[in-house]
Amino acid sequence: MKIIRSSTHLLILSLFLVSCQQKSETASPTYKSLTEAVYASGNVFPKNEYKVVANADGYLQQQLVNEGDVTKTNQLLFSLESLSQDARAEAAANIYRQSEANYSDNSPVLAELEVALRNARTKLENDSVNYFRYKALYDQNSASKADLERVELAYRTSKNDVSARQKAWGRTKNQLYVDLQNTRSNFRVNVREGDNYRIRSIEPARVYEVYKKVGELVRRGEALALLGNPNDVYLQLAVDETDFSKLKVDQEIVVKMDAYGDKVFKAKVTKIYPKLNKVDQSFRVDADFLGQTPDAYYGLTVEANIVISQNPKALTIPKAYLVGNDSVWVEEKGEKKKIKLQKGAENFELVEVKGGLNEKSVLVKE
């Protein structure tokens, strides 16, 4: 009998405690500071990130930088080996130098033509003197017509020879000029082609990753290294598509990174990309840091809250009391009933009440 009474007393006590616990689970709307934010995750990347690629096929002969190095503008990073290209470049340089020599003031080709032209002019002078002397003798009946015609033919032949040699000299000089231009162009093309075997930086940058080792074959268009701004970084975030419509440029962002523990960074939205990533149903958002920035490490993982709105005094209820999307249970005159409310901003814990409840409303859980 005592055992039964003891069990009865325990049962009554348990029911009393449960009843008290149920009655204690009530709440009323209160005024609180409410910040509405959208969650985002992503990474930190350097600005002006780019990959240096090979513009020709060849074996990696020299690696002049390593991960972590900071380069200058137009600094040589890698060089590729190409024996055939080196041979073509050397041949083009030799031909170009020969063309320069052929067109110079001391050109051996033009010098030979000039000597022949001077000899032809000397002969013309002699033949001219001889012709006019015979012509004077012929006019005085002191020379035969046959002798005059002979010296006249020699004179005209010498005259034509001088004219022909002058034209040949001019044609040769023009051709040598054309040859010089062509060989110069070919030389420059080979120099540029040779530059394809020497990979340089575009601007000051940090080397974040090197993809090839000395001795490996590199194909045209293949990346050799990843570079980026050594002093400036930005955030690349992913936002769920359900929150995309709330985003605007210049919204403030609160950022935390595992690498920096509890340290909080500030940022702002700079660009919103309108294309949906169908893999994870998210949109890309870029942001710049405000004030202090993390060190320029590549790919640091971040978690962020993009601030949508801030209200220092908002009538709020705990989100746990929300039923469905826009309803709550309230107690009025000892009765429990379900009513709709007009929601405002919300976060993970609180929901702003725009209408349907007041400070005296008593919320109960379902």
Contacts in CASP RR format, 6 or more apart in sequence:
PFRMAT RR
TARGET T0000
AUTHOR 0000-0000-0000
METHOD contacts of the structure
MODEL  1
MKIIRSSTHLLILSLFLVSCQQKSETASPTYKSLTEAVYASGNVFPKNEY
KVVANADGYLQQQLVNEGDVTKTNQLLFSLESLSQDARAEAAANIYRQSE
ANYSDNSPVLAELEVALRNARTKLENDSVNYFRYKALYDQNSASKADLER
VELAYRTSKNDVSARQKAWGRTKNQLYVDLQNTRSNFRVNVREGDNYRIR
SIEPARVYEVYKKVGELVRRGEALALLGNPNDVYLQLAVDETDFSKLKVD
QEIVVKMDAYGDKVFKAKVTKIYPKLNKVDQSFRVDADFLGQTPDAYYGL
TVEANIVISQNPKALTIPKAYLVGNDSVWVEEKGEKKKIKLQKGAENFEL
VEVKGGLNEKSVLVKE
25 364 0 8 1.000
25 365 0 8 1.000
26 331 0 8 1.000
26 362 0 8 1.000
26 363 0 8 1.000
26 364 0 8 1.000
27 317 0 8 1.000
27 318 0 8 1.000
27 321 0 8 1.000
27 362 0 8 1.000
27 363 0 8 1.000
28 359 0 8 1.000
28 360 0 8 1.000
28 361 0 8 1.000
28 362 0 8 1.000
28 363 0 8 1.000
29 315 0 8 1.000
29 316 0 8 1.000
29 317 0 8 1.000
29 353 0 8 1.000
29 357 0 8 1.000
29 358 0 8 1.000
29 359 0 8 1.000
29 361 0 8 1.000
29 363 0 8 1.000
30 315 0 8 1.000
30 316 0 8 1.000
30 359 0 8 1.000
31 313 0 8 1.000
31 314 0 8 1.000
31 315 0 8 1.000
31 316 0 8 1.000
31 359 0 8 1.000
32 313 0 8 1.000
32 314 0 8 1.000
32 316 0 8 1.000
32 350 0 8 1.000
33 310 0 8 1.000
33 311 0 8 1.000
33 312 0 8 1.000
33 313 0 8 1.000
33 314 0 8 1.000
34 310 0 8 1.000
34 311 0 8 1.000
34 314 0 8 1.000
34 316 0 8 1.000
34 345 0 8 1.000
34 347 0 8 1.000
34 350 0 8 1.000
34 352 0 8 1.000
35 307 0 8 1.000
35 309 0 8 1.000
35 310 0 8 1.000
35 311 0 8 1.000
35 347 0 8 1.000
36 307 0 8 1.000
36 308 0 8 1.000
36 309 0 8 1.000
36 310 0 8 1.000
36 345 0 8 1.000
36 346 0 8 1.000
36 347 0 8 1.000
36 352 0 8 1.000
37 254 0 8 1.000
37 305 0 8 1.000
37 306 0 8 1.000
37 307 0 8 1.000
37 308 0 8 1.000
37 347 0 8 1.000
38 239 0 8 1.000
38 240 0 8 1.000
38 243 0 8 1.000
38 246 0 8 1.000
38 247 0 8 1.000
38 305 0 8 1.000
38 306 0 8 1.000
38 308 0 8 1.000
39 239 0 8 1.000
39 240 0 8 1.000
39 243 0 8 1.000
39 303 0 8 1.000
39 304 0 8 1.000
39 305 0 8 1.000
39 306 0 8 1.000
40 237 0 8 1.000
40 238 0 8 1.000
40 239 0 8 1.000
40 253 0 8 1.000
40 285 0 8 1.000
40 303 0 8 1.000
40 304 0 8 1.000
40 305 0 8 1.000
40 306 0 8 1.000
41 237 0 8 1.000
41 238 0 8 1.000
41 301 0 8 1.000
41 302 0 8 1.000
41 303 0 8 1.000
41 304 0 8 1.000
42 235 0 8 1.000
42 236 0 8 1.000
42 237 0 8 1.000
42 238 0 8 1.000
42 301 0 8 1.000
42 302 0 8 1.000
42 303 0 8 1.000
42 304 0 8 1.000
43 235 0 8 1.000
43 236 0 8 1.000
43 299 0 8 1.000
43 300 0 8 1.000
43 301 0 8 1.000
43 302 0 8 1.000
44 233 0 8 1.000
44 234 0 8 1.000
44 235 0 8 1.000
44 236 0 8 1.000
44 257 0 8 1.000
44 294 0 8 1.000
44 297 0 8 1.000
44 298 0 8 1.000
44 299 0 8 1.000
44 300 0 8 1.000
44 302 0 8 1.000
45 233 0 8 1.000
45 234 0 8 1.000
45 235 0 8 1.000
45 236 0 8 1.000
45 298 0 8 1.000
45 299 0 8 1.000
46 206 0 8 1.000
46 208 0 8 1.000
46 228 0 8 1.000
46 229 0 8 1.000
46 230 0 8 1.000
46 232 0 8 1.000
46 233 0 8 1.000
46 234 0 8 1.000
46 296 0 8 1.000
46 298 0 8 1.000
47 228 0 8 1.000
47 229 0 8 1.000
47 232 0 8 1.000
47 233 0 8 1.000
47 234 0 8 1.000
48 203 0 8 1.000
48 205 0 8 1.000
48 228 0 8 1.000
48 229 0 8 1.000
48 232 0 8 1.000
49 226 0 8 1.000
49 227 0 8 1.000
49 228 0 8 1.000
49 229 0 8 1.000
50 202 0 8 1.000
50 205 0 8 1.000
50 226 0 8 1.000
50 227 0 8 1.000
50 228 0 8 1.000
51 223 0 8 1.000
51 224 0 8 1.000
51 225 0 8 1.000
51 226 0 8 1.000
51 227 0 8 1.000
52 77 0 8 1.000
52 78 0 8 1.000
52 199 0 8 1.000
52 200 0 8 1.000
52 201 0 8 1.000
52 223 0 8 1.000
52 224 0 8 1.000
52 225 0 8 1.000
52 227 0 8 1.000
53 199 0 8 1.000
53 221 0 8 1.000
53 222 0 8 1.000
53 223 0 8 1.000
53 224 0 8 1.000
54 80 0 8 1.000
54 196 0 8 1.000
54 199 0 8 1.000
54 218 0 8 1.000
54 219 0 8 1.000
54 220 0 8 1.000
54 221 0 8 1.000
54 222 0 8 1.000
54 224 0 8 1.000
55 196 0 8 1.000
55 220 0 8 1.000
55 221 0 8 1.000
56 80 0 8 1.000
56 82 0 8 1.000
56 85 0 8 1.000
56 193 0 8 1.000
56 194 0 8 1.000
56 196 0 8 1.000
56 197 0 8 1.000
56 220 0 8 1.000
57 82 0 8 1.000
57 217 0 8 1.000
57 218 0 8 1.000
57 219 0 8 1.000
57 220 0 8 1.000
58 80 0 8 1.000
58 81 0 8 1.000
58 82 0 8 1.000
58 197 0 8 1.000
58 217 0 8 1.000
58 218 0 8 1.000
59 80 0 8 1.000
59 81 0 8 1.000
59 215 0 8 1.000
59 216 0 8 1.000
59 217 0 8 1.000
59 218 0 8 1.000
60 78 0 8 1.000
60 79 0 8 1.000
60 80 0 8 1.000
60 81 0 8 1.000
60 212 0 8 1.000
60 213 0 8 1.000
60 214 0 8 1.000
60 215 0 8 1.000
60 216 0 8 1.000
60 217 0 8 1.000
60 218 0 8 1.000
60 224 0 8 1.000
61 79 0 8 1.000
61 80 0 8 1.000
61 81 0 8 1.000
61 214 0 8 1.000
61 215 0 8 1.000
62 78 0 8 1.000
62 79 0 8 1.000
62 214 0 8 1.000
63 77 0 8 1.000
63 78 0 8 1.000
63 210 0 8 1.000
63 212 0 8 1.000
63 213 0 8 1.000
63 214 0 8 1.000
64 75 0 8 1.000
64 76 0 8 1.000
64 77 0 8 1.000
64 78 0 8 1.000
64 79 0 8 1.000
65 71 0 8 1.000
65 75 0 8 1.000
65 77 0 8 1.000
65 78 0 8 1.000
65 207 0 8 1.000
65 210 0 8 1.000
65 225 0 8 1.000
66 207 0 8 1.000
66 210 0 8 1.000
67 207 0 8 1.000
67 208 0 8 1.000
67 209 0 8 1.000
67 210 0 8 1.000
68 206 0 8 1.000
68 207 0 8 1.000
68 208 0 8 1.000
69 206 0 8 1.000
69 207 0 8 1.000
70 204 0 8 1.000
70 205 0 8 1.000
70 206 0 8 1.000
70 207 0 8 1.000
70 230 0 8 1.000
71 77 0 8 1.000
71 201 0 8 1.000
71 204 0 8 1.000
71 205 0 8 1.000
71 206 0 8 1.000
71 207 0 8 1.000
71 227 0 8 1.000
72 201 0 8 1.000
72 204 0 8 1.000
73 201 0 8 1.000
73 202 0 8 1.000
73 203 0 8 1.000
73 204 0 8 1.000
74 200 0 8 1.000
74 201 0 8 1.000
74 202 0 8 1.000
75 200 0 8 1.000
75 201 0 8 1.000
76 198 0 8 1.000
76 199 0 8 1.000
76 200 0 8 1.000
77 199 0 8 1.000
77 200 0 8 1.000
77 201 0 8 1.000
77 207 0 8 1.000
77 224 0 8 1.000
77 225 0 8 1.000
78 198 0 8 1.000
78 199 0 8 1.000
78 212 0 8 1.000
78 224 0 8 1.000
78 225 0 8 1.000
79 197 0 8 1.000
79 198 0 8 1.000
79 199 0 8 1.000
80 197 0 8 1.000
80 198 0 8 1.000
80 199 0 8 1.000
80 218 0 8 1.000
81 197 0 8 1.000
82 194 0 8 1.000
82 197 0 8 1.000
85 190 0 8 1.000
85 193 0 8 1.000
85 194 0 8 1.000
85 197 0 8 1.000
88 190 0 8 1.000
88 193 0 8 1.000
89 190 0 8 1.000
89 191 0 8 1.000
89 193 0 8 1.000
89 194 0 8 1.000
92 183 0 8 1.000
92 186 0 8 1.000
92 187 0 8 1.000
92 189 0 8 1.000
92 190 0 8 1.000
93 187 0 8 1.000
93 190 0 8 1.000
95 183 0 8 1.000
95 186 0 8 1.000
95 187 0 8 1.000
96 180 0 8 1.000
96 183 0 8 1.000
96 184 0 8 1.000
96 186 0 8 1.000
96 187 0 8 1.000
98 183 0 8 1.000
99 176 0 8 1.000
99 179 0 8 1.000
99 180 0 8 1.000
99 182 0 8 1.000
99 183 0 8 1.000
99 184 0 8 1.000
100 180 0 8 1.000
101 107 0 8 1.000
101 108 0 8 1.000
102 108 0 8 1.000
102 109 0 8 1.000
102 110 0 8 1.000
102 176 0 8 1.000
102 179 0 8 1.000
102 180 0 8 1.000
103 173 0 8 1.000
103 176 0 8 1.000
103 177 0 8 1.000
103 179 0 8 1.000
103 180 0 8 1.000
107 176 0 8 1.000
109 172 0 8 1.000
109 176 0 8 1.000
110 169 0 8 1.000
110 172 0 8 1.000
110 173 0 8 1.000
110 176 0 8 1.000
113 165 0 8 1.000
113 168 0 8 1.000
113 169 0 8 1.000
113 172 0 8 1.000
114 169 0 8 1.000
116 165 0 8 1.000
117 162 0 8 1.000
117 165 0 8 1.000
117 166 0 8 1.000
117 169 0 8 1.000
120 158 0 8 1.000
120 161 0 8 1.000
120 162 0 8 1.000
120 165 0 8 1.000
121 162 0 8 1.000
123 158 0 8 1.000
123 161 0 8 1.000
124 155 0 8 1.000
124 158 0 8 1.000
124 159 0 8 1.000
124 161 0 8 1.000
124 162 0 8 1.000
126 158 0 8 1.000
127 151 0 8 1.000
127 154 0 8 1.000
127 155 0 8 1.000
127 157 0 8 1.000
127 158 0 8 1.000
127 159 0 8 1.000
128 155 0 8 1.000
128 158 0 8 1.000
128 159 0 8 1.000
130 151 0 8 1.000
130 154 0 8 1.000
130 155 0 8 1.000
131 148 0 8 1.000
131 151 0 8 1.000
131 152 0 8 1.000
131 154 0 8 1.000
131 155 0 8 1.000
134 143 0 8 1.000
134 147 0 8 1.000
134 148 0 8 1.000
134 151 0 8 1.000
134 152 0 8 1.000
135 148 0 8 1.000
135 152 0 8 1.000
137 143 0 8 1.000
138 144 0 8 1.000
138 145 0 8 1.000
138 147 0 8 1.000
138 148 0 8 1.000
199 224 0 8 1.000
201 227 0 8 1.000
202 227 0 8 1.000
204 229 0 8 1.000
204 230 0 8 1.000
205 227 0 8 1.000
205 228 0 8 1.000
205 229 0 8 1.000
205 230 0 8 1.000
206 227 0 8 1.000
206 228 0 8 1.000
206 229 0 8 1.000
206 230 0 8 1.000
206 296 0 8 1.000
207 225 0 8 1.000
207 226 0 8 1.000
207 227 0 8 1.000
208 225 0 8 1.000
208 226 0 8 1.000
208 227 0 8 1.000
208 228 0 8 1.000
208 298 0 8 1.000
209 225 0 8 1.000
209 226 0 8 1.000
209 298 0 8 1.000
210 224 0 8 1.000
210 225 0 8 1.000
211 223 0 8 1.000
211 224 0 8 1.000
211 225 0 8 1.000
211 226 0 8 1.000
212 218 0 8 1.000
212 222 0 8 1.000
212 224 0 8 1.000
212 225 0 8 1.000
218 224 0 8 1.000
226 298 0 8 1.000
229 296 0 8 1.000
230 296 0 8 1.000
231 296 0 8 1.000
232 293 0 8 1.000
232 296 0 8 1.000
233 289 0 8 1.000
233 293 0 8 1.000
233 294 0 8 1.000
233 296 0 8 1.000
234 270 0 8 1.000
234 286 0 8 1.000
234 287 0 8 1.000
234 288 0 8 1.000
234 289 0 8 1.000
235 253 0 8 1.000
235 255 0 8 1.000
235 267 0 8 1.000
235 286 0 8 1.000
235 287 0 8 1.000
235 288 0 8 1.000
235 289 0 8 1.000
235 302 0 8 1.000
235 304 0 8 1.000
236 284 0 8 1.000
236 285 0 8 1.000
236 286 0 8 1.000
237 253 0 8 1.000
237 284 0 8 1.000
237 285 0 8 1.000
237 286 0 8 1.000
237 287 0 8 1.000
237 302 0 8 1.000
237 304 0 8 1.000
237 306 0 8 1.000
238 277 0 8 1.000
238 280 0 8 1.000
238 282 0 8 1.000
238 283 0 8 1.000
238 284 0 8 1.000
238 285 0 8 1.000
239 247 0 8 1.000
239 282 0 8 1.000
239 283 0 8 1.000
239 284 0 8 1.000
239 285 0 8 1.000
239 306 0 8 1.000
240 281 0 8 1.000
240 282 0 8 1.000
241 276 0 8 1.000
241 281 0 8 1.000
241 282 0 8 1.000
241 283 0 8 1.000
244 283 0 8 1.000
246 308 0 8 1.000
247 269 0 8 1.000
247 272 0 8 1.000
247 283 0 8 1.000
247 285 0 8 1.000
247 306 0 8 1.000
248 269 0 8 1.000
248 272 0 8 1.000
249 269 0 8 1.000
249 270 0 8 1.000
249 271 0 8 1.000
249 272 0 8 1.000
250 268 0 8 1.000
250 269 0 8 1.000
250 270 0 8 1.000
251 268 0 8 1.000
251 269 0 8 1.000
251 306 0 8 1.000
251 307 0 8 1.000
251 308 0 8 1.000
252 266 0 8 1.000
252 267 0 8 1.000
252 268 0 8 1.000
252 290 0 8 1.000
252 306 0 8 1.000
252 307 0 8 1.000
253 266 0 8 1.000
253 267 0 8 1.000
253 268 0 8 1.000
253 269 0 8 1.000
253 287 0 8 1.000
253 304 0 8 1.000
253 305 0 8 1.000
253 306 0 8 1.000
253 307 0 8 1.000
254 264 0 8 1.000
254 265 0 8 1.000
254 266 0 8 1.000
254 304 0 8 1.000
254 305 0 8 1.000
254 307 0 8 1.000
255 264 0 8 1.000
255 265 0 8 1.000
255 266 0 8 1.000
255 267 0 8 1.000
255 289 0 8 1.000
255 302 0 8 1.000
255 303 0 8 1.000
255 304 0 8 1.000
256 262 0 8 1.000
256 263 0 8 1.000
256 264 0 8 1.000
256 265 0 8 1.000
256 302 0 8 1.000
256 303 0 8 1.000
256 304 0 8 1.000
257 263 0 8 1.000
257 265 0 8 1.000
257 294 0 8 1.000
257 300 0 8 1.000
257 301 0 8 1.000
257 302 0 8 1.000
257 303 0 8 1.000
258 301 0 8 1.000
259 294 0 8 1.000
259 297 0 8 1.000
259 300 0 8 1.000
259 301 0 8 1.000
260 294 0 8 1.000
265 289 0 8 1.000
265 292 0 8 1.000
265 293 0 8 1.000
265 294 0 8 1.000
266 289 0 8 1.000
266 290 0 8 1.000
266 291 0 8 1.000
267 287 0 8 1.000
267 288 0 8 1.000
267 289 0 8 1.000
267 290 0 8 1.000
267 304 0 8 1.000
268 287 0 8 1.000
268 288 0 8 1.000
268 290 0 8 1.000
269 285 0 8 1.000
269 286 0 8 1.000
269 287 0 8 1.000
269 306 0 8 1.000
270 286 0 8 1.000
270 287 0 8 1.000
270 288 0 8 1.000
271 285 0 8 1.000
271 286 0 8 1.000
272 283 0 8 1.000
272 284 0 8 1.000
272 285 0 8 1.000
272 286 0 8 1.000
273 283 0 8 1.000
273 284 0 8 1.000
273 285 0 8 1.000
273 286 0 8 1.000
274 283 0 8 1.000
275 283 0 8 1.000
275 284 0 8 1.000
276 282 0 8 1.000
276 283 0 8 1.000
277 283 0 8 1.000
277 284 0 8 1.000
285 306 0 8 1.000
287 304 0 8 1.000
294 300 0 8 1.000
308 345 0 8 1.000
309 345 0 8 1.000
311 345 0 8 1.000
311 352 0 8 1.000
314 345 0 8 1.000
314 350 0 8 1.000
314 352 0 8 1.000
315 352 0 8 1.000
315 353 0 8 1.000
315 357 0 8 1.000
315 358 0 8 1.000
315 359 0 8 1.000
316 350 0 8 1.000
316 351 0 8 1.000
316 352 0 8 1.000
316 353 0 8 1.000
317 328 0 8 1.000
317 350 0 8 1.000
317 351 0 8 1.000
317 353 0 8 1.000
317 357 0 8 1.000
317 363 0 8 1.000
318 349 0 8 1.000
318 350 0 8 1.000
318 351 0 8 1.000
318 363 0 8 1.000
319 346 0 8 1.000
319 347 0 8 1.000
319 348 0 8 1.000
319 349 0 8 1.000
319 350 0 8 1.000
319 351 0 8 1.000
320 365 0 8 1.000
321 328 0 8 1.000
321 329 0 8 1.000
321 363 0 8 1.000
321 364 0 8 1.000
321 365 0 8 1.000
322 328 0 8 1.000
322 351 0 8 1.000
323 329 0 8 1.000
323 338 0 8 1.000
323 366 0 8 1.000
326 340 0 8 1.000
326 341 0 8 1.000
326 342 0 8 1.000
326 343 0 8 1.000
327 338 0 8 1.000
327 339 0 8 1.000
327 340 0 8 1.000
327 341 0 8 1.000
328 338 0 8 1.000
328 339 0 8 1.000
328 341 0 8 1.000
328 357 0 8 1.000
328 363 0 8 1.000
329 336 0 8 1.000
329 337 0 8 1.000
329 338 0 8 1.000
329 363 0 8 1.000
329 364 0 8 1.000
329 365 0 8 1.000
329 366 0 8 1.000
330 336 0 8 1.000
330 337 0 8 1.000
330 338 0 8 1.000
330 339 0 8 1.000
330 357 0 8 1.000
330 361 0 8 1.000
330 362 0 8 1.000
330 363 0 8 1.000
330 364 0 8 1.000
331 362 0 8 1.000
331 363 0 8 1.000
331 364 0 8 1.000
332 362 0 8 1.000
336 364 0 8 1.000
339 356 0 8 1.000
339 357 0 8 1.000
340 356 0 8 1.000
341 353 0 8 1.000
341 354 0 8 1.000
341 355 0 8 1.000
341 356 0 8 1.000
341 357 0 8 1.000
342 353 0 8 1.000
342 354 0 8 1.000
342 355 0 8 1.000
342 356 0 8 1.000
343 351 0 8 1.000
343 352 0 8 1.000
343 353 0 8 1.000
343 354 0 8 1.000
344 351 0 8 1.000
344 352 0 8 1.000
344 353 0 8 1.000
344 354 0 8 1.000
345 352 0 8 1.000
346 352 0 8 1.000
357 363 0 8 1.000
END
